[in-house]
Amino acid sequence: VKDVLYHLYVTARGNLQRLVPKEIRILKYLLTIEDPKQQLSALKDAFTPGDELEGNDVDCLYT
């Protein structure tokens, strides 16, 4: 029973995360970076036009 409930929880959480706007996901990611140089680089990448793709294995979002 625990395994089924955990699976349902993880699935529901993943579905809710997909509903979050990409701008919010980008900001949350930027706030998790601790190194200032890496954070500045990621911030620059976030505001530089490029491939605007969303998917499971794509990590280049732009806003």
C-alpha positions as CSV (number, residue, x, y, z in Angstrom):
1,V,0.0,0.0,0.0
2,K,2.8,2.4,0.8
3,D,4.5,1.8,-2.5
4,V,1.2,2.6,-4.4
5,L,0.6,5.8,-2.4
6,Y,4.2,6.9,-2.9
7,H,3.9,6.3,-6.7
8,L,0.7,8.3,-6.8
9,Y,2.3,11.1,-4.8
10,V,5.4,11.3,-7.1
11,T,3.2,11.2,-10.2
12,A,0.9,13.9,-8.9
13,R,3.9,16.0,-7.9
14,G,5.4,15.7,-11.4
15,N,2.2,16.6,-13.0
16,L,1.9,19.7,-10.8
17,Q,5.4,20.8,-11.7
18,R,4.6,20.7,-15.4
19,L,1.9,23.2,-14.8
20,V,4.3,25.8,-13.3
21,P,5.2,28.5,-15.8
22,K,8.7,28.2,-17.3
23,E,9.7,31.6,-15.9
24,I,9.0,30.3,-12.3
25,R,11.0,27.1,-13.0
26,I,13.9,29.2,-14.3
27,L,13.9,31.4,-11.2
28,K,13.7,28.5,-8.8
29,Y,16.6,26.9,-10.6
30,L,18.7,30.1,-10.4
31,L,18.0,30.4,-6.7
32,T,19.4,26.9,-6.0
33,I,22.8,27.7,-7.5
34,E,25.2,28.6,-4.8
35,D,28.3,29.6,-6.8
36,P,28.0,33.3,-7.7
37,K,29.9,32.9,-11.0
38,Q,27.9,29.9,-12.0
39,Q,24.7,31.7,-11.0
40,L,25.6,34.8,-13.1
41,S,26.4,32.5,-16.1
42,A,23.0,30.7,-15.7
43,L,21.2,34.0,-15.4
44,K,22.9,35.2,-18.6
45,D,21.9,32.0,-20.4
46,A,18.3,32.4,-19.2
47,F,18.0,35.7,-20.8
48,T,19.9,34.9,-24.0
49,P,17.7,33.9,-27.0
50,G,18.2,30.3,-28.1
51,D,16.4,27.1,-28.4
52,E,13.1,27.3,-26.6
53,L,12.4,23.7,-25.8
54,E,10.5,22.0,-23.1
55,G,10.7,18.3,-22.3
56,N,12.0,15.7,-19.9
57,D,15.6,15.8,-20.9
58,V,16.0,19.3,-22.2
59,D,17.6,21.8,-19.8
60,C,17.8,25.0,-21.9
61,L,14.8,27.2,-21.2
62,Y,14.7,30.8,-22.2
63,T,12.4,33.6,-21.2
